[in-house]
Amino acid sequence: MLKEENELLCRVGPGTPMGNFMRQFWVPVMPSAGLEPGGDPERVRLLAENFVVFRAQDGRVGFFDEGCPHRGVSLVLARNADCALTCIFHGWKIDVDGNVVDVPAEPAERRAAFQSRVKARHYPAHDKAGVIWVWLGEGVPAPLPNFPWMNLPADHVG
């Protein structure tokens, strides 16, 4: 195999042919038992990019680019409360769907308009069969895989 062919097949970062291909599938991230409701966010590196994953108090899973949309501070350092992450740098609060739901430094009369214009880069995530799955592709996600082992009772998997 030529060096160029190897590079084509092995590089999976954003904008690479193999990276773009792999982003069109649901990717297993981690065992779901590793995410406690209201627990600390976790850093995940997938396909040459850094992300943050967390479980809100209501059990939903949030999956974002690691950097806060404001100043790029790592959301791994954020506080998980009220079904959202609060960035430690300026206090922006981001819910599991990537919506900025609080911007403390913005005047009250402009806060709602400002929040509607800013959104964190959010990726669809599901907890199924003891695994956190994420869709990193563009557009409408494909259906979540339905492997035979995904429908077994919990005590039969793991």
Disulfide bonds with the S-S distance in Angstrom:
none
